[in-house]
Amino acid sequence: MAHQICPFHVLKELTQGILSAVAAERNRLATSKPTLKRGRPASKDKVARRLARQSKQIQEKIHDVFQDRFLLVKRRLKPSERKRLVHITRGLPQWRTLREIMEPISALFDRRCRTQTALGTLKKLRQWVNRFTWIGETLQKVFSPHLEKALTCLDDTLLPATSNAVERGNRRHRKMQKSVYRVRSKIC
């Protein structure tokens, strides 16, 4: 059963949780855009021009976040990417917090640390996530018991982490075996 609870799947679920939180925040930004009258605002109507500028800024932020959403979940950031992330998250400190939480999550399954070290890090991470109540359902996977089971593979040399390619190879093998047995049964 241990090979089913591998780091690949756990990290995938946590990454999807963070990306869904970012998508929810983008939706919130979209609803916060002021409603404008149709057409271009009159040059003398200062309130309408200010609202149009505000709407355009919010739309640009939504676009930037969508384009560079992967920066919130990427394992290591280059200096240029970190600079871009700081620019995108300006005015949104909760996204910076999500990024700070994501770094220890991706470091959990680092093969250079022992299981006990990883379990200690996981305990600290759970306390950290508990403090941020606004995260809600996003990172509830951190509290799953499967995460502790997945960390047992750090000490076990016979249980390497199953990657996507390995799973794909296994599926290919099973499919090939099916076709082999089908041919054999027809001949018999």
C-alpha positions in Angstrom: 0.0 0.0 0.0 2.9 2.4 0.6 3.6 2.8 -3.1 0.1 4.1 -3.6 0.7 7.0 -1.1 3.7 8.5 -2.9 5.1 12.0 -2.7 4.1 12.7 -6.3 0.4 12.4 -5.6 0.5 14.3 -2.3 2.5 17.2 -3.8 0.1 17.3 -6.7 -2.9 17.6 -4.4 -1.3 20.4 -2.3 -0.3 22.2 -5.5 -3.8 22.0 -6.9 -5.1 23.4 -3.5 -2.9 26.4 -3.8 -3.8 27.0 -7.4 -7.5 26.8 -6.6 -7.0 29.4 -3.9 -5.3 31.7 -6.4 -8.2 31.1 -8.8 -10.7 32.0 -6.1 -8.8 35.2 -5.3 -8.8 36.1 -9.0 -12.6 35.7 -9.0 -12.8 37.9 -5.9 -10.7 40.5 -7.7 -12.9 40.4 -10.7 -16.0 41.0 -8.6 -14.3 44.0 -6.9 -14.0 45.8 -10.2 -16.2 48.9 -10.3 -19.1 48.8 -12.7 -18.7 51.4 -15.5 -21.1 53.0 -17.9 -20.9 52.0 -21.5 -18.3 53.7 -23.7 -15.4 56.0 -22.9 -15.8 58.2 -19.8 -16.3 61.9 -20.5 -13.2 64.0 -20.2 -14.8 66.3 -17.6 -16.3 63.5 -15.5 -13.4 62.9 -13.1 -15.1 60.2 -11.0 -15.8 58.1 -14.1 -12.2 58.4 -15.3 -10.9 57.4 -11.9 -13.2 54.4 -11.9 -12.1 53.4 -15.4 -8.4 53.6 -14.3 -9.1 51.5 -11.3 -11.0 48.9 -13.4 -8.1 48.7 -15.8 -5.5 48.3 -13.0 -7.5 45.4 -11.5 -7.9 43.8 -14.9 -4.1 44.0 -15.5 -3.5 42.4 -12.1 -5.9 39.6 -12.9 -4.1 39.0 -16.2 -0.7 39.0 -14.6 -1.7 36.6 -11.9 -3.2 34.2 -14.5 -0.1 34.4 -16.7 2.4 33.8 -13.8 0.3 31.6 -11.4 2.9 28.8 -11.6 5.3 31.1 -9.7 3.3 30.4 -6.5 3.9 26.7 -6.6 7.3 26.4 -8.4 10.0 24.6 -6.3 12.8 27.1 -6.9 12.5 30.6 -8.2 15.2 32.4 -10.1 15.9 36.0 -9.0 13.9 37.4 -12.0 11.0 35.1 -11.1 11.1 36.2 -7.5 11.0 39.8 -8.6 8.0 39.1 -10.8 6.2 37.4 -7.9 6.8 40.3 -5.6 5.4 42.6 -8.3 2.3 40.4 -8.9 1.5 40.0 -5.2 1.8 43.7 -4.3 -1.3 44.5 -2.3 -2.1 40.8 -1.8 -0.1 39.6 1.3 -2.1 36.4 1.5 -0.6 35.2 -1.7 2.9 35.8 -0.4 1.9 33.7 2.6 0.7 30.9 0.3 4.1 31.0 -1.4 6.0 30.9 1.9 3.9 27.9 2.9 4.5 26.1 -0.4 8.3 26.2 0.0 8.4 23.9 3.1 5.8 21.7 1.5 7.9 21.0 -1.5 11.0 20.5 0.8 9.1 17.9 2.8 9.9 15.1 0.4 13.6 16.1 0.0 15.5 12.8 -0.1 18.4 14.3 1.8 16.5 14.4 5.2 15.4 11.6 7.4 11.8 10.6 8.2 12.0 12.0 11.7 13.2 15.4 10.5 10.4 15.5 7.9 7.8 14.6 10.5 9.1 17.5 12.7 8.9 19.8 9.7 5.3 18.6 9.0 4.3 19.3 12.6 5.6 22.9 12.3 3.9 23.3 9.0 0.5 22.1 10.4 0.8 24.6 13.2 1.6 27.3 10.7 -1.4 26.4 8.5 -3.7 26.4 11.5 -2.8 30.0 12.3 -4.0 31.2 8.9 -7.8 30.7 9.2 -8.4 32.5 5.9 -6.8 29.6 4.0 -9.8 27.5 4.8 -10.1 24.3 2.7 -7.1 25.1 0.5 -4.4 23.3 2.5 -6.5 20.7 4.4 -4.4 18.0 2.7 -1.6 18.9 5.1 -3.6 17.3 7.9 -4.3 14.1 6.1 -2.8 10.9 7.7 -1.7 9.8 4.2 1.0 12.5 4.3 2.7 10.9 7.2 2.6 7.5 5.5 4.0 9.1 2.3 7.0 10.4 4.4 8.0 6.8 5.4 9.4 6.3 1.9 12.3 8.8 2.8 14.1 6.1 4.7 13.2 3.2 2.6 15.5 2.6 -0.4 13.2 -0.1 -1.9 10.3 2.4 -2.2 11.3 5.1 -4.6 8.8 7.9 -5.3 6.6 6.9 -8.2 6.7 9.5 -10.9 4.3 10.2 -13.7 6.5 8.4 -16.2 6.7 5.3 -14.0 3.0 5.2 -13.7 2.6 5.6 -17.4 5.1 2.8 -18.0 3.1 0.5 -15.7 -0.1 1.3 -17.6 1.6 0.5 -20.9 2.8 -2.8 -19.5 -0.6 -3.8 -18.3 -2.2 -2.9 -21.6 0.4 -4.9 -23.5 -0.3 -7.9 -21.2 -4.0 -7.7 -22.0 -3.4 -7.8 -25.7 -1.0 -10.7 -25.3 -3.6 -12.7 -23.4 -6.3 -11.9 -25.8 -4.3 -13.2 -28.7 -3.5 -16.4 -26.8 -7.1 -17.0 -25.9 -8.3 -16.7 -29.5 -5.8 -19.3 -30.7 -6.8 -21.7 -28.1 
